[in-house]
Amino acid sequence: MTDGIRQSIEAAIAYLSEHPDEARYTDSAATARLEDGLRVMVTGPGKASLATDMPHSVGGGDAAPSPGWFLRAAEASCVATLVAMRAAQLGVALADLQVTVDSRSDDRGILGMNDAIPAGPLSTRVVVRITRAGADEQPLEPLVRWALAHCPVTDAVSRSVPIDLEVTALG
């Protein structure tokens, strides 16, 4: 399986080296629609969908994970994916890989109680538990650090990404 991943990555790198104009594109859209109370259904390409809700403490139904949890889930799954991709590129076989992401927040920010307090996380922690398959002694921490540095999700939340806002108000 890792050979297939490595070959796919090498083919993608070779293709984009020859066609750099095709490296930039618009990512697939996610569309959120308010359903009931604070429950939101998000749809994307194909049959992709997920539901979010907020906890009872802020008026939600607590029937689905919060959007913030999905952000941490996206970070964790992206880092795990990039670790696996890099390991395949380097020929490192993994026996086990687990990535946990948590964050520290201050609810006064999301509630607008103090504009000096950010609405989003104040800090994020990524914990990687990785076990090599086989006897190779190559250190794993540089592989993990490379993956974190190249993960598009952690990159997006760790730097200022411009946001263009368009509002269509009907009625």
C-alpha positions in Angstrom: 0.0 0.0 0.0 2.8 2.5 0.8 4.4 1.8 -2.6 1.2 2.9 -4.2 1.1 6.0 -2.1 4.7 6.8 -2.9 4.2 6.2 -6.6 1.1 8.5 -6.7 2.9 11.3 -4.9 5.9 11.0 -7.2 3.6 11.1 -10.3 1.8 14.1 -8.9 5.1 15.9 -8.2 6.4 15.1 -11.7 3.1 16.2 -13.4 3.0 19.5 -11.4 6.7 20.1 -12.2 5.9 20.0 -15.9 2.5 21.8 -15.5 3.0 24.4 -12.7 0.0 26.4 -14.0 -2.3 23.5 -12.9 -1.1 23.6 -9.3 -3.4 26.4 -8.3 -7.2 25.8 -8.2 -10.4 26.6 -6.4 -11.1 24.1 -3.7 -14.5 22.4 -3.6 -17.1 24.5 -1.7 -18.8 23.6 1.6 -22.3 25.1 1.9 -23.9 25.4 5.3 -27.7 25.8 5.8 -29.3 26.5 9.1 -31.9 23.8 9.9 -33.3 24.2 13.4 -32.1 26.3 16.3 -28.3 26.2 16.0 -28.2 22.9 14.0 -26.5 23.4 10.7 -26.2 20.9 7.8 -23.1 21.3 5.6 -23.0 19.8 2.1 -20.2 19.5 -0.4 -19.2 17.6 -3.6 -20.9 14.3 -4.3 -22.7 13.1 -1.2 -20.4 14.8 1.3 -22.2 16.2 4.3 -22.0 16.8 8.0 -24.1 18.3 10.7 -23.0 20.7 13.5 -24.8 21.9 16.6 -23.9 23.9 19.6 -24.1 22.9 23.3 -27.1 23.6 25.4 -25.2 26.3 27.3 -25.5 28.6 24.3 -28.9 27.6 23.1 -28.0 24.6 20.8 -29.5 21.2 20.9 -26.1 19.4 21.5 -27.2 16.9 18.8 -24.0 17.0 16.8 -20.3 18.1 17.2 -19.6 21.8 17.2 -17.9 23.5 14.2 -14.8 23.9 16.4 -14.6 20.2 17.0 -14.7 19.6 13.3 -11.8 22.1 12.9 -9.8 20.0 15.4 -10.9 16.8 13.6 -9.7 18.3 10.3 -6.4 19.2 11.8 -5.9 15.8 13.3 -6.9 13.9 10.2 -4.8 16.1 7.9 -1.7 15.7 10.1 -2.2 12.0 10.2 -2.6 11.9 6.4 0.5 13.9 5.8 2.5 11.8 8.2 1.4 8.7 6.3 2.2 10.3 3.0 5.7 11.4 4.1 6.4 8.0 5.6 5.5 6.4 2.3 7.7 8.8 0.4 10.6 8.0 2.6 9.9 4.2 2.7 9.1 4.2 6.4 6.6 1.5 7.3 4.3 2.5 10.2 2.7 0.0 12.6 0.5 2.6 14.3 -0.3 6.3 14.0 -2.6 8.4 16.2 -2.9 12.1 16.1 -4.9 14.0 18.8 -5.6 17.7 18.5 -7.0 19.8 21.3 -7.2 23.6 21.9 -7.7 26.2 24.6 -10.4 28.7 24.2 -12.1 31.5 26.0 -15.9 31.6 25.5 -16.0 35.4 26.2 -14.6 35.8 22.6 -17.3 33.9 20.8 -20.0 35.5 22.9 -18.7 39.0 22.1 -18.2 39.9 25.7 -14.7 41.4 25.2 -13.4 42.3 21.7 -9.9 41.9 22.9 -10.5 38.1 23.4 -10.3 36.1 20.2 -13.4 34.2 19.2 -11.3 31.2 18.1 -8.8 29.0 19.9 -6.1 30.7 21.9 -3.7 27.8 21.3 -3.7 24.4 19.7 -1.9 21.3 20.8 -1.0 18.4 18.4 0.0 15.1 20.0 1.4 12.4 17.6 1.8 8.8 18.7 3.7 6.9 16.1 5.1 3.4 16.0 7.4 2.2 13.3 7.0 -1.3 11.7 10.3 -3.0 11.3 13.8 -2.3 12.6 14.7 0.9 10.7 16.3 3.4 13.1 15.6 6.6 11.2 14.2 9.2 13.7 10.5 9.8 13.3 10.2 13.3 14.7 11.6 15.1 11.6 9.1 13.1 9.5 6.3 14.3 11.8 7.5 17.9 11.8 7.6 17.9 8.0 4.0 16.6 7.9 2.9 19.4 10.3 4.6 22.0 8.3 3.0 20.8 5.0 -0.5 20.1 6.3 -2.9 22.5 4.6 -5.3 22.6 7.5 -2.8 23.5 10.2 -1.2 25.9 7.7 -4.5 27.6 7.2 -5.1 28.1 11.0 -1.6 29.1 11.8 -1.2 32.0 9.4 -3.4 34.9 8.3 -5.4 33.8 5.3 -7.4 36.5 3.5 -11.2 36.2 3.6 -13.3 37.7 0.9 -16.9 38.2 2.1 -19.9 38.5 -0.2 -23.4 39.1 1.3 -26.7 38.8 -0.5 -29.5 40.0 1.7 -33.0 39.1 0.4 -36.0 40.8 1.9 
